[in-house]
Amino acid sequence: MLVAAAYARQGLLLWPAVLLLGWMGTVLGNAINFWLGRSALLPLLRRRDVLSFNQRSVSARALLDRHGAWAVMLSHVFGPLRCFVALTAGSVGFSFGRFLVFEAVAALLWNLAFSSLGYFAAGHLDTIHDLLQRAALVGLALAGAAILAVWMRRRLQEEIR
């Protein structure tokens, strides 16, 4: 998303198209995860009663009924949760319509934020490059200092013994 938006800044892509296609891909991907949860994960969990699924699904469903919009929104902030929330929503019988509404809004906000970030960052690539280069040098210096400190500590401990 960031790179596509940077290309839009350079005039190689249209920013609205980047936003629209990113949004559609995010919604479609999470809808597929929802249906995988409903059609594949749910029967498997019910058959094997994994982790007392039948009891836990009631509480998971109640949580999604109360906080479904926030769960979907926050799952976009923490990327790996996105798939987990969609699979869980599908497997506990959460309404696909409600999930899709929450997902569409969350995906739009997420894609809007990242495509805007990429678009505006592309105008400052030299500055970003310099900052990242300095940060890498500082990180390298800190890692070297940490290695040296550990080595010196071990040497001192060996001398004490």
C-alpha positions as CSV (number, residue, x, y, z in Angstrom):
1,M,0.0,0.0,0.0
2,L,2.8,2.4,0.9
3,V,4.7,1.7,-2.3
4,A,1.7,1.9,-4.5
5,A,0.8,5.2,-2.9
6,A,4.3,6.5,-3.5
7,Y,4.0,5.5,-7.2
8,A,0.7,7.5,-7.2
9,R,2.6,10.5,-5.9
10,Q,5.0,10.2,-8.8
11,G,2.1,10.1,-11.2
12,L,2.6,6.4,-12.2
13,L,-0.7,5.3,-10.5
14,L,-3.9,7.1,-9.6
15,W,-4.2,7.6,-5.8
16,P,-8.0,7.0,-5.7
17,A,-7.4,3.7,-7.6
18,V,-4.8,2.7,-5.1
19,L,-7.1,3.4,-2.2
20,L,-10.1,1.7,-3.9
21,L,-8.2,-1.5,-4.9
22,G,-6.4,-1.7,-1.5
23,W,-9.8,-1.4,0.3
24,M,-11.4,-4.0,-2.0
25,G,-8.5,-6.4,-1.4
26,T,-8.6,-6.0,2.3
27,V,-12.4,-6.5,2.5
28,L,-12.3,-9.5,0.2
29,G,-9.4,-11.1,2.0
30,N,-11.1,-10.8,5.4
31,A,-14.5,-11.9,4.0
32,I,-12.7,-15.1,2.7
33,N,-11.2,-15.5,6.2
34,F,-14.7,-15.1,7.7
35,W,-16.1,-17.8,5.4
36,L,-13.1,-20.1,6.0
37,G,-14.0,-19.8,9.7
38,R,-17.6,-20.5,9.1
39,S,-17.2,-23.4,6.6
40,A,-13.9,-25.1,7.5
41,L,-12.9,-24.1,11.0
42,L,-16.4,-24.3,12.7
43,P,-17.1,-27.9,11.7
44,L,-13.6,-29.0,12.7
45,L,-13.8,-27.3,16.1
46,R,-17.3,-28.7,16.7
47,R,-16.3,-32.2,15.8
48,R,-13.1,-32.3,17.9
49,D,-14.4,-30.0,20.6
50,V,-11.1,-28.3,20.6
51,L,-10.4,-26.3,23.7
52,S,-14.1,-26.8,24.8
53,F,-15.1,-24.9,21.7
54,N,-18.8,-25.2,22.2
55,Q,-18.6,-23.5,25.6
56,R,-16.1,-20.9,24.5
57,S,-17.9,-20.0,21.3
58,V,-20.9,-18.7,23.3
59,S,-18.6,-16.2,25.2
60,A,-16.7,-15.3,22.0
61,R,-20.0,-14.6,20.2
62,A,-21.2,-12.5,23.1
63,L,-18.0,-10.5,23.0
64,L,-18.4,-9.9,19.3
65,D,-22.0,-8.9,19.7
66,R,-21.0,-6.3,22.3
67,H,-17.7,-5.1,20.9
68,G,-17.7,-6.4,17.3
69,A,-17.0,-3.0,15.7
70,W,-14.1,-2.3,18.0
71,A,-12.7,-5.8,17.6
72,V,-12.6,-5.4,13.8
73,M,-11.3,-1.8,14.0
74,L,-8.5,-2.7,16.4
75,S,-7.6,-5.8,14.4
76,H,-6.6,-3.5,11.6
77,V,-4.2,-1.7,13.8
78,F,-2.5,-4.9,14.8
79,G,-2.2,-6.7,11.5
80,P,-2.0,-10.4,12.5
81,L,-5.2,-10.0,14.5
82,R,-7.1,-9.2,11.4
83,C,-7.2,-12.8,10.2
84,F,-7.8,-14.1,13.7
85,V,-10.8,-11.9,14.3
86,A,-12.3,-12.7,10.9
87,L,-11.8,-16.5,11.4
88,T,-13.3,-16.2,14.9
89,A,-16.3,-14.2,13.8
90,G,-17.0,-16.8,11.1
91,S,-16.6,-19.8,13.4
92,V,-18.8,-18.5,16.2
93,G,-21.7,-17.7,13.9
94,F,-21.4,-13.9,13.9
95,S,-23.6,-12.2,11.3
96,F,-21.8,-11.9,8.0
97,G,-23.7,-8.7,7.3
98,R,-22.6,-7.0,10.5
99,F,-19.0,-8.3,10.0
100,L,-18.9,-6.9,6.5
101,V,-20.1,-3.5,7.6
102,F,-17.5,-3.3,10.4
103,E,-14.9,-4.7,8.0
104,A,-15.7,-2.2,5.2
105,V,-15.4,0.8,7.5
106,A,-12.2,-0.5,9.2
107,A,-10.6,-1.4,5.9
108,L,-11.4,2.0,4.5
109,L,-9.8,3.8,7.4
110,W,-6.7,1.5,7.4
111,N,-6.2,1.9,3.7
112,L,-6.8,5.6,3.8
113,A,-4.2,6.0,6.5
114,F,-1.6,3.9,4.8
115,S,-2.1,5.2,1.3
116,S,-2.0,8.8,2.6
117,L,1.2,8.0,4.5
118,G,2.8,6.5,1.4
119,Y,1.6,9.4,-0.8
120,F,2.9,12.1,1.5
121,A,6.1,10.3,2.5
122,A,7.0,9.9,-1.2
123,G,7.5,13.7,-1.4
124,H,10.1,13.5,1.3
125,L,12.1,10.4,0.3
126,D,15.5,12.1,0.7
127,T,14.7,13.2,4.3
128,I,13.3,9.8,5.2
129,H,16.4,8.1,3.7
130,D,18.7,10.4,5.8
131,L,16.7,9.7,8.9
132,L,16.7,5.9,8.4
133,Q,20.4,6.0,7.7
134,R,21.1,7.9,10.9
135,A,18.8,5.6,12.9
136,A,20.6,2.6,11.5
137,L,24.0,4.0,12.5
138,V,22.7,4.8,16.0
139,G,21.2,1.3,16.2
140,L,24.5,-0.2,15.1
141,A,26.4,1.8,17.7
142,L,24.0,0.8,20.4
143,A,24.3,-2.9,19.4
144,G,28.1,-2.6,19.4
145,A,28.0,-1.0,22.8
146,A,25.8,-3.7,24.2
147,I,28.0,-6.4,22.8
148,L,31.1,-4.7,24.3
149,A,29.3,-4.3,27.7
150,V,28.4,-8.0,27.8
151,W,32.0,-9.0,26.8
152,M,33.5,-6.7,29.4
153,R,31.1,-8.0,32.1
154,R,32.1,-11.6,31.3
155,R,35.8,-10.7,31.4
156,L,35.4,-9.1,34.8
157,Q,33.4,-12.0,36.2
158,E,36.1,-14.4,35.0
159,E,38.8,-12.3,36.7
160,I,36.9,-12.3,39.9
161,R,36.7,-16.1,40.0
